[in-house]
Amino acid sequence: ILIAMVTPDLVDKGLHAGNLARDTAKVVGGGGGGRPDMAQAGGRDASKLEAALSGVPELVRQSLS
């Protein structure tokens, strides 16, 4: 299970926890979503978890640019 949380100031700048959870879960063969401030996701391929998590900083940069 992946959990994403975003502070209100970053939600105001366009960061969305649901999108982060969904896009991260795709890497591990799953899906997810949720609210702008909190979301959850899951996937089937735990061997790709490190790759999924290492991609989060780039997803955040893209969302805030």
N, CA and C atoms as a LAMMPS dump frame, in Angstrom:
ITEM: TIMESTEP
0
ITEM: NUMBER OF ATOMS
195
ITEM: BOX BOUNDS ff ff ff
-5.0000000000000000e+02 5.0000000000000000e+02
-5.0000000000000000e+02 5.0000000000000000e+02
-5.0000000000000000e+02 5.0000000000000000e+02
ITEM: ATOMS id mol type element x y z
1 1 1 N 0.85 -1.177 0
2 1 2 C 0 0 0
3 1 3 C 0.891 1.234 0
4 2 1 N 0.563 2.16 -0.86
5 2 2 C 1.249 3.453 -0.931
6 2 3 C 0.298 4.517 -0.396
7 3 1 N 0.809 5.407 0.413
8 3 2 C 0.03 6.52 0.945
9 3 3 C 0.73 7.812 0.537
10 4 1 N -0.043 8.754 0.018
11 4 2 C 0.507 10.063 -0.358
12 4 3 C -0.244 11.139 0.415
13 5 1 N 0.503 12.063 0.986
14 5 2 C -0.092 13.199 1.679
15 5 3 C 0.588 14.472 1.19
16 6 1 N -0.214 15.516 1.011
17 6 2 C 0.282 16.795 0.508
18 6 3 C -0.223 17.897 1.438
19 7 1 N 0.661 18.792 1.816
20 7 2 C 0.287 19.897 2.699
21 7 3 C -0.588 20.904 1.95
22 8 1 N -1.429 21.639 2.684
23 8 2 C -2.339 22.585 2.037
24 8 3 C -1.643 23.614 1.143
25 9 1 N -0.466 24.092 1.543
26 9 2 C 0.22 25.09 0.719
27 9 3 C 0.628 24.514 -0.632
28 10 1 N 1.005 23.232 -0.666
29 10 2 C 1.383 22.619 -1.944
30 10 3 C 0.161 22.226 -2.767
31 11 1 N -0.949 21.897 -2.102
32 11 2 C -2.201 21.668 -2.832
33 11 3 C -2.578 22.955 -3.564
34 12 1 N -2.444 24.089 -2.872
35 12 2 C -2.755 25.386 -3.485
36 12 3 C -1.871 25.682 -4.691
37 13 1 N -0.669 25.1 -4.723
38 13 2 C 0.255 25.314 -5.845
39 13 3 C 0.065 24.286 -6.959
40 14 1 N -0.881 23.357 -6.78
41 14 2 C -1.188 22.414 -7.849
42 14 3 C -0.786 20.973 -7.626
43 15 1 N -0.173 20.661 -6.495
44 15 2 C 0.208 19.278 -6.215
45 15 3 C -1.03 18.515 -5.741
46 16 1 N -1.234 17.313 -6.241
47 16 2 C -2.434 16.522 -5.953
48 16 3 C -2.015 15.121 -5.513
49 17 1 N -2.302 14.78 -4.264
50 17 2 C -1.903 13.474 -3.726
51 17 3 C -2.493 12.325 -4.531
52 18 1 N -3.715 12.468 -5.009
53 18 2 C -4.338 11.41 -5.808
54 18 3 C -3.575 11.12 -7.078
55 19 1 N -3.119 12.16 -7.734
56 19 2 C -2.332 11.971 -8.955
57 19 3 C -0.98 11.337 -8.645
58 20 1 N -0.352 11.766 -7.559
59 20 2 C 0.932 11.171 -7.166
60 20 3 C 0.773 9.679 -6.877
61 21 1 N -0.258 9.333 -6.129
62 21 2 C -0.488 7.926 -5.786
63 21 3 C -0.759 7.107 -7.04
64 22 1 N -1.616 7.613 -7.909
65 22 2 C -1.968 6.896 -9.138
66 22 3 C -0.746 6.679 -10.021
67 23 1 N 0.015 7.733 -10.259
68 23 2 C 1.167 7.631 -11.158
69 23 3 C 2.278 6.764 -10.574
70 24 1 N 2.456 6.816 -9.265
71 24 2 C 3.462 5.974 -8.619
72 24 3 C 3.043 4.507 -8.665
73 25 1 N 1.779 4.24 -8.441
74 25 2 C 1.282 2.863 -8.438
75 25 3 C 1.358 2.214 -9.815
76 26 1 N 1.273 2.996 -10.867
77 26 2 C 1.379 2.429 -12.221
78 26 3 C 2.689 1.668 -12.4
79 27 1 N 3.757 2.157 -11.789
80 27 2 C 5.074 1.526 -11.92
81 27 3 C 5.07 0.122 -11.316
82 28 1 N 4.306 -0.088 -10.261
83 28 2 C 4.251 -1.4 -9.607
84 28 3 C 3.053 -2.223 -10.075
85 29 1 N 2.468 -1.819 -11.186
86 29 2 C 1.375 -2.579 -11.767
87 29 3 C 0.05 -2.437 -11.044
88 30 1 N -0.191 -1.271 -10.511
89 30 2 C -1.43 -1.065 -9.774
90 30 3 C -2.09 0.246 -10.114
91 31 1 N -2.88 0.723 -9.197
92 31 2 C -3.589 1.972 -9.385
93 31 3 C -3.976 2.542 -8.04
94 32 1 N -4.543 3.714 -8.093
95 32 2 C -4.973 4.363 -6.867
96 32 3 C -5.442 5.763 -7.146
97 33 1 N -5.713 6.475 -6.1
98 33 2 C -6.176 7.84 -6.23
99 33 3 C -6.689 8.336 -4.897
100 34 1 N -7.289 9.495 -4.937
101 34 2 C -7.819 10.066 -3.705
102 34 3 C -7.984 11.56 -3.81
103 35 1 N -7.998 12.18 -2.677
104 35 2 C -8.211 13.62 -2.588
105 35 3 C -6.913 14.372 -2.882
106 36 1 N -7.016 15.673 -3.078
107 36 2 C -5.8 16.46 -3.303
108 36 3 C -4.805 16.39 -2.146
109 37 1 N -5.304 16.232 -0.915
110 37 2 C -4.411 16.24 0.243
111 37 3 C -4.009 14.856 0.745
112 38 1 N -4.748 13.801 0.387
113 38 2 C -4.416 12.461 0.859
114 38 3 C -4.971 11.412 -0.098
115 39 1 N -4.143 10.381 -0.362
116 39 2 C -4.558 9.338 -1.292
117 39 3 C -3.863 8.034 -0.95
118 40 1 N -4.387 6.947 -1.522
119 40 2 C -3.748 5.649 -1.34
120 40 3 C -3.76 4.888 -2.648
121 41 1 N -2.83 3.949 -2.752
122 41 2 C -2.699 3.154 -3.968
123 41 3 C -2.05 1.826 -3.61
124 42 1 N -2.058 0.937 -4.562
125 42 2 C -1.414 -0.355 -4.373
126 42 3 C -1.017 -0.929 -5.711
127 43 1 N -0.261 -2.002 -5.67
128 43 2 C 0.184 -2.639 -6.902
129 43 3 C 0.559 -4.081 -6.662
130 44 1 N 0.811 -4.789 -7.758
131 44 2 C 1.08 -6.219 -7.691
132 44 3 C 2.563 -6.574 -7.683
133 45 1 N 3.425 -5.682 -8.163
134 45 2 C 4.834 -6.036 -8.342
135 45 3 C 5.728 -5.28 -7.361
136 46 1 N 5.875 -5.835 -6.166
137 46 2 C 6.668 -5.175 -5.121
138 46 3 C 8.141 -5.045 -5.496
139 47 1 N 8.613 -5.834 -6.444
140 47 2 C 10.02 -5.736 -6.844
141 47 3 C 10.326 -4.407 -7.527
142 48 1 N 9.301 -3.689 -7.953
143 48 2 C 9.49 -2.395 -8.616
144 48 3 C 9.217 -1.214 -7.681
145 49 1 N 9.041 -1.498 -6.397
146 49 2 C 8.709 -0.436 -5.45
147 49 3 C 9.793 0.631 -5.369
148 50 1 N 11.05 0.22 -5.333
149 50 2 C 12.141 1.206 -5.259
150 50 3 C 12.129 2.125 -6.48
151 51 1 N 11.914 1.566 -7.658
152 51 2 C 11.839 2.377 -8.879
153 51 3 C 10.652 3.328 -8.819
154 52 1 N 9.533 2.847 -8.305
155 52 2 C 8.342 3.69 -8.201
156 52 3 C 8.596 4.872 -7.279
157 53 1 N 9.169 4.607 -6.119
158 53 2 C 9.41 5.68 -5.153
159 53 3 C 10.491 6.649 -5.624
160 54 1 N 11.469 6.152 -6.352
161 54 2 C 12.526 7.05 -6.836
162 54 3 C 12.002 8.02 -7.887
163 55 1 N 10.862 7.729 -8.488
164 55 2 C 10.274 8.624 -9.476
165 55 3 C 9.414 9.725 -8.884
166 56 1 N 9.12 9.653 -7.596
167 56 2 C 8.233 10.635 -6.968
168 56 3 C 8.78 12.063 -7.044
169 57 1 N 10.059 12.317 -6.757
170 57 2 C 10.534 13.707 -6.85
171 57 3 C 10.289 14.343 -8.223
172 58 1 N 10.454 13.582 -9.281
173 58 2 C 10.208 14.133 -10.62
174 58 3 C 8.723 14.416 -10.829
175 59 1 N 7.852 13.552 -10.329
176 59 2 C 6.412 13.801 -10.425
177 59 3 C 6.039 15.085 -9.692
178 60 1 N 6.648 15.302 -8.527
179 60 2 C 6.383 16.52 -7.761
180 60 3 C 6.872 17.743 -8.538
181 61 1 N 8.079 17.663 -9.089
182 61 2 C 8.613 18.792 -9.88
183 61 3 C 7.692 19.124 -11.048
184 62 1 N 7.235 18.103 -11.751
185 62 2 C 6.352 18.324 -12.898
186 62 3 C 5.04 18.973 -12.469
187 63 1 N 4.509 18.542 -11.345
188 63 2 C 3.237 19.087 -10.865
189 63 3 C 3.357 20.538 -10.429
190 64 1 N 4.518 20.907 -9.935
191 64 2 C 4.703 22.268 -9.427
192 64 3 C 5.254 23.238 -10.471
193 65 1 N 5.573 22.742 -11.655
194 65 2 C 6.138 23.65 -12.665
195 65 3 C 5.068 24.261 -13.542
